[in-house]
Amino acid sequence: MDPANPHPGLFAQPPEALADSLASKEVSPQGTAAGMRLLEFYISHAAKRLSPSRLRRLEKARKLLAARMERELKHKNAA
């Protein structure tokens, strides 16, 4: 999968599924941080066209992904 061209429907998923997808090696081969950058890019470029409810779902996915990144960092530092 090319991160510059995410598969159709990726950002239409529920927040939990979107966070899981963006953290996967299939979507973000370089890791969870790359998935976060992809989500940030999408939000910043599509925000003007999104409904408030859709933007809230993307923000929830961002929070879930940030929490996952924090857990991964703690796990990495503990090892």
C-alpha positions in Angstrom: 0.0 0.0 0.0 1.3 3.4 -0.9 0.8 5.8 2.0 0.3 8.7 -0.4 -2.7 6.9 -1.9 -4.6 5.2 0.9 -7.2 2.6 -0.1 -10.7 3.9 -0.7 -12.8 4.0 2.5 -9.9 4.1 4.9 -11.0 7.4 6.4 -14.7 6.3 6.4 -14.1 3.6 9.1 -15.2 4.0 12.7 -12.5 5.7 14.9 -11.3 2.5 16.5 -11.0 0.7 13.2 -9.3 3.7 11.6 -6.7 3.9 14.4 -6.1 0.1 14.1 -5.7 0.4 10.3 -3.4 3.4 10.5 -1.2 1.5 13.0 -1.0 -1.6 10.8 2.2 -2.4 8.8 0.0 -2.7 5.7 -1.1 0.9 5.8 2.0 2.4 7.6 5.0 0.3 7.0 7.2 2.8 8.8 5.1 2.4 12.0 2.4 4.1 13.9 3.9 7.6 13.7 3.6 7.3 9.9 -0.1 6.5 10.3 -0.5 9.5 12.5 1.1 11.8 9.9 -1.2 10.4 7.3 -4.2 11.1 9.5 -3.0 14.6 10.4 -2.5 15.3 6.7 -6.0 14.1 5.8 -7.6 16.1 8.6 -5.7 19.3 7.8 -6.5 19.1 4.1 -10.1 17.8 4.3 -11.3 19.7 7.4 -13.1 22.4 5.4 -15.2 19.8 3.5 -16.0 17.6 6.5 -19.2 17.6 8.6 -18.7 18.4 12.3 -19.7 14.8 13.2 -17.1 13.4 10.7 -14.4 15.7 12.0 -15.2 14.5 15.6 -14.8 10.9 14.5 -11.4 11.7 13.0 -10.3 13.5 16.1 -11.3 10.5 18.2 -9.2 8.3 15.9 -6.3 10.7 16.3 -6.6 10.5 20.1 -6.7 6.7 19.9 -3.7 6.6 17.7 -1.8 9.0 19.9 -2.5 6.8 23.0 -1.3 3.7 21.0 1.9 5.6 20.1 2.4 6.5 23.8 2.0 2.9 24.8 4.4 1.7 22.2 7.0 4.3 23.3 6.7 3.2 27.0 7.0 -0.4 26.0 10.1 0.4 23.8 11.7 2.4 26.6 11.0 -0.3 29.2 12.7 -3.0 27.1 
